[in-house]
Amino acid sequence: ISLSSGTLLLLLGVAALTTGYAVPPKLESISDGKFPLLDQRAADYNQALGTCRLAGTALCVAAGVLLAICLFWAMTGWLSQDTKAEPLDTEADHHVEVFRDEPEPRLSPIFRDASGQSWFSTPTSPFGQSSVQTIQPKRDS
């Protein structure tokens, strides 16, 4: 969430900064011979451009903080996973035994039928091991 929020705030901040600096300001004063006149709409427009620059800077700072927090969380998460890992055994002389009586690993309930039987295991029969074999016909070459 902090990564996506930080990215969104960064994009909004860059857009506001681009608007604030790329749009040209308007002339606020118009000289009419003896004394200058102040154009209030032009002054408000220029103030809005300044506000865009300020808001863009604030959004970019907030995005930087969020992205730094996200990076910190990611780095601490990766470091804690590495400390839990066991070191590899470099000796290749060890014998590994495989036992068939171990229970099959738990799968998601999606991969089980109504009786609780896994789709990936061999079906159990109440009569024991089945002796039926499938025979494929030979291809004519």
Contacts in CASP RR format, 6 or more apart in sequence:
PFRMAT RR
TARGET T0000
AUTHOR 0000-0000-0000
METHOD contacts of the structure
MODEL  1
ISLSSGTLLLLLGVAALTTGYAVPPKLESISDGKFPLLDQRAADYNQALG
TCRLAGTALCVAAGVLLAICLFWAMTGWLSQDTKAEPLDTEADHHVEVFR
DEPEPRLSPIFRDASGQSWFSTPTSPFGQSSVQTIQPKRDS
2 66 0 8 1.000
2 67 0 8 1.000
2 69 0 8 1.000
2 70 0 8 1.000
2 73 0 8 1.000
3 66 0 8 1.000
3 67 0 8 1.000
3 70 0 8 1.000
5 66 0 8 1.000
6 62 0 8 1.000
6 63 0 8 1.000
6 64 0 8 1.000
6 66 0 8 1.000
6 67 0 8 1.000
6 70 0 8 1.000
7 63 0 8 1.000
7 67 0 8 1.000
8 63 0 8 1.000
9 59 0 8 1.000
9 60 0 8 1.000
9 62 0 8 1.000
9 63 0 8 1.000
9 66 0 8 1.000
10 59 0 8 1.000
10 60 0 8 1.000
10 63 0 8 1.000
10 64 0 8 1.000
10 67 0 8 1.000
12 56 0 8 1.000
12 59 0 8 1.000
13 55 0 8 1.000
13 56 0 8 1.000
13 57 0 8 1.000
13 59 0 8 1.000
13 60 0 8 1.000
13 63 0 8 1.000
14 56 0 8 1.000
14 60 0 8 1.000
16 52 0 8 1.000
16 53 0 8 1.000
16 55 0 8 1.000
16 56 0 8 1.000
16 59 0 8 1.000
17 52 0 8 1.000
17 53 0 8 1.000
17 56 0 8 1.000
17 57 0 8 1.000
17 60 0 8 1.000
19 49 0 8 1.000
19 52 0 8 1.000
20 49 0 8 1.000
20 50 0 8 1.000
20 52 0 8 1.000
20 53 0 8 1.000
21 53 0 8 1.000
23 49 0 8 1.000
25 45 0 8 1.000
25 46 0 8 1.000
25 49 0 8 1.000
26 39 0 8 1.000
26 41 0 8 1.000
26 42 0 8 1.000
26 45 0 8 1.000
26 46 0 8 1.000
27 39 0 8 1.000
27 42 0 8 1.000
28 38 0 8 1.000
28 39 0 8 1.000
28 42 0 8 1.000
28 43 0 8 1.000
28 46 0 8 1.000
29 36 0 8 1.000
29 37 0 8 1.000
29 38 0 8 1.000
29 39 0 8 1.000
30 36 0 8 1.000
30 37 0 8 1.000
30 39 0 8 1.000
31 37 0 8 1.000
104 118 0 8 1.000
104 121 0 8 1.000
107 118 0 8 1.000
107 120 0 8 1.000
111 118 0 8 1.000
111 119 0 8 1.000
111 120 0 8 1.000
112 118 0 8 1.000
112 119 0 8 1.000
113 119 0 8 1.000
117 123 0 8 1.000
117 124 0 8 1.000
END
